[in-house]
């Protein structure tokens, strides 16, 4: 198999705190011998588990980049038992452009795994994570939000896995993250996901959706910050306590997305009117949205109704919607106000 063109400027086996780059050569009009420089931090102290923390898988989602940049600047080797690898801007070109996909090749990193060492820039990044970073990790936390086109109630998420023991480990890590909601998530298309790559490698994998609209809030950043420390404490990689209140007992609502009826997709272009708010209870058949014809007056809007009862967990964010866009996601409430036990 071809070796990766990416070269790390850090030593993953050295103790201490290292800040460097994953250097990917990239020749383009503005720099014939240029490179994509993906920032990375490695903090190691002795033996113990390895936790891989990633943000910026999509470039318009900001809780991960903010909180992981802060962690990289403040976490010290003396506070660690094992190793923490921090990549705040996983798809760095997309992050710099503030877009979901890369401006270089329009690649969606979270649909590009396992990647290719001889592929596009995005495929080369995926290949490096697949073959070089995932094998180092015991735990993987990939921080997401809704970006510019979706908004979510803040949740940590796992998938239902064929290995019951791995499933239980992932669920325990999800609860340790301690988000207000915890989701057993249905992916309509799991091919190419970082999630799938980590899960198939046997890792404890947790993802999140912490808001959306192409921005981050004080509340969503606080959830991400507490969650990162909660997961690090759960993995026993912190040698000292996390900041006050970071991983104490909290409450979470368990959600489930069991099938495709959770999703409501638009069959029209137009002006979107949401008739329910995020977090609202929804009964099957409830009116959840209308799509108005924006090309003429005198035309009644198209009504969209919930296919199931539950909680409105996600919604389309911009005011204009296109055919095929997801309008809303209704999740089942499995258990309300469950305690998240401290590690």
N, C-alpha and C positions, 0 to 999 in steps of 0.2 A: 504494500500500500504506500502511496506517495506520502512523504513527510509534509507536515504543515508548513506553510510559508511564514506563519506567525512565530515570532521570537519573543519570549518573555524577558524583561530586564530585571526580574526578581528571581530569587532562589527559593523555591517552594519548601526546601528542606532545611533552611537556615533559621535558627532561633532569632527572635527580635522583631522589630517593626520595619517593614520595607514598603516603600511607595515607588511604583514604577509604571511600566506600560506593557501591554501586549502590542508588539510592533508588527503591523501588516503592510508590506510594501504595496504601494498603489501608484502607478504611473498615470498622470492625467495632464490636461493642458496647462494647468497652473504650476505643476511640479513634476518634471519628468522622472525624477528619482524620489518621489514623495512616499509617504507612509500614512496609514491610519493608525493613530496612537490611542489605544484604549486604556484609560487609567485603571490600575489595579493596586490593591494593598494586600499584603500578606503579613499576618501577625501570628507568631508561633512561639510557644514556650513549652518545651518538653513533650512528653508523650500524652496522647489523648485523641479524642475524635476531631475530625475536620468538618467544619461547617462552611459551605459555599453560599454566600449572600449575593444576590444579583438584583439590579434594577435597570431600568432603561431598555428592557427587551423590546418594548415599543417606545419610540422617542418622544411621544406626547403624553407620557404618564410620569408624574413628578414626585410622588411620595417616596418611591424607592431611591431615586438619585439624591434627594435632599437628605434623607435619614442615613443612607449608607455613606454619603460623603462626610456627614457629621461623625459617624462611627469610625470611619477610617482615620479621621483627624484626632480622635480622642481616646480610642481604645489602646491600652498599653499591654505589652507582652507580659508584664508581671501580673496582669489581671486574667490571663488566659492559661488554661490547661489543655494543650493540644494546638489546634490551628484554625484560624479564621481567614478565609479568602474573600475579599470584598471587591466586587466589580459594580460600581454604581451606574455605569453607562454601557450596558452590554452591547447594544447596537449603537455605537458612538456616532456614526454618520447620521442616523435617524434622530438621535438626541440633539445634535447640533442644529439640525434643520427643524426641530419641533414637530416632527411628523411621525406617523405610525411606522412607515416603511422608509427604507434607505433612499436618499436622493441620488445615490450613485447607481444603483441597479434596480430600484423599486422593490427590493427584497424585504419580505416580512420575516424577520429572524425567527419568530415563533411559529413559522410554518416551513422552516428550512432544514430541520434536523432529519437525518444525521449530518447533513452538509457534505461538502466535497472540498478536498484540499486543492483541487484544480478547477474549482468552480468560480462563481461570482464572488464579490467581496463578502456579501452576506452569507453565502454558503461556506466560505473559508472561515468566517467567525464561528458558525455553527459547528463545523468540523473540529475546530480547536477545542471548543467546550465539550463536545462529544468524546473526543479521544484523549484529551489531556487534562481537563479540569474535573469532569464528572468522575473519572476513576479515583481521584484523590479524596473525594467527598464521602462522608457518611450521612450528612444532612444537607439538604438544598432548600433554600427559601428564595423564591422568585417573586418580587413585589410588583404587582400590577395595579392599575386603576382603569377607568373607562376611556381615557384619552378624550379626544375632541368630540367623539360621536356617541358616547354612551355615558350613563351615570348609574351608579350602583349604591345600594345600602352597603356599608363597609363590612366585608366578610373575608375571613381566611377560608381556603378551599383545598379539598383533596378530591381524588377520584376513587370510585369503587374499583378495587383491584382483585385479580384472581387469586392472589396469595393473601390468605386471611391474616397471617402474622404480620406481613408488611403493611397491610391495610390498618391493622391495629396500631402499629408504630406511627404511621402517618396521622391517624386520627388523634393520637395522644399529642403529637407535635402541633397539630392544628389547634387543639384546645389550649395548649401552652401559649400559643400566640395571643389568645385572649381577645380576639376582635368582638365587637358587639354581635355579629352574626358569624356562624360557622357553617359552611356549605359542602355537602357531598355533591359535586358538580358534574353535570352531564355536558360533555363536549359533543356537539353535533358532528365535528370532524376533528379527530385527534391526530391525524397523520401530520407528521412534521413538527409536533409540539416539543418544546424543551421539557415540558411535563412528562410526555411519553418517553422521551429519551432517558430521563432520570429514573422514572418508575421501572422501565424495562431493565435498567442497570441495577435494580434492587435497592435504590436509595430511599431514605425517608424524605419525601418531597411535599412541600406546602407552597401553595400560591395564594395570591390575594386579589381582591378587587376592592379598592379603598375610596371610591368616589368617582370623579370623572369631570367631564366638561373641559378637558385640556388645562386643568389647573389643580393646585393642591390647596387645602384649607388648614387652618390651625388644628382643627379637630382630626382631619385625616392624617396629618403629619404626626400628631400625638398618638393615634392608634398604631401607626407604623413603628414609631419609636418604641413604644411599650412592647409591641409584638416582637420586634427583633430581639430585644433583651430577654423577653419571655422564652423565646425559642432557644437562644444561646444558653440560658440557665437550664432549660429542660435537657439540652444536649450535654450538660455537665462540662461545658467548655469554659465557663466563667469561673475563675478562681476566687473572685470577690463578688459580693452582692451587686446586683444591678441597681440603678438609681431608684430612689424611694418610690414605691408604688408601681414599679415597672412590671413586676411579675407576681404580685400578690393575687389572692383569689378575686375573681371578677365573675360577671355573669355573661353568658352568650346564648343566643337563640339558635338552635340547630335547624338547618334548612336542608332540603333535598330537591334535586331536579331529576325526577325519575324517567322522564320521557320527553319526546318532542312537543307534547301539548303544552309544555311550560312556555314555549316561544310563541309570540304573535308577530307575524311578519307583514309588512305593508305590501299590498297588491296594487298600489297606486302611487303616483307622484303627487306631491301637494304640500299644503300647510298643515302641520301636525298640531292637534289640540289634545293634550293629555287630560283625561278625566279622573285620574287617580294620582296620588302622590307616592313617591318612594316610601316603602314601609307600611303602606295602607293594606288593610285586610281586603281581599277580593273574593267574591263568590263566583262560581262558574256561571257564565252568562252575563256578568256585569259589564256595562259599558266601560271600557278602559281608554278609548281614544277615538277621535274623529280625524279624518283626513279631508281637508277642504280643497276643492279645485281652485287653483290660483291662476287659472288662465281665463276665467270668465266669472261673472256674477249670476245670481239666480239659480245656481246649481246646489242642491242639498249635499252636505258632507257625507262621506262614507263612514259608517259606524263599524268599529272593531270591538268585539266582545271577548272576555276571558274564556279560555278553553277549559279551565280548571279553577278550583278554589285554592286560596293560599295567601301569600304575601307578595306584593309588588316589589321584586328584588332588583330590577333593572329597567331602564327606560332609554329610548332614543333621546339624544340631547339637543341637537340643533332644532330650530323651529321648522325647517324644511325637511321633508322626508322623500325618499325615492323608493320605487318599486324594488322589493327584495330586502330593504332595511328591516332590522329587528326594531319593532315599536316598543315591546315590553316583554319582560320575563316574569312569570308568576311561579314562585317556589312553594313547595309544601313546607309547612311548619311541623317539624318532627318533635321538637321539645322546646318549650319556652323557658327562658331564664335558667339555663343550666350553669352550675358552678364550674369555673375553670380552675382546677386545683393548682396551687403553686408547686414548682418542682421540688 
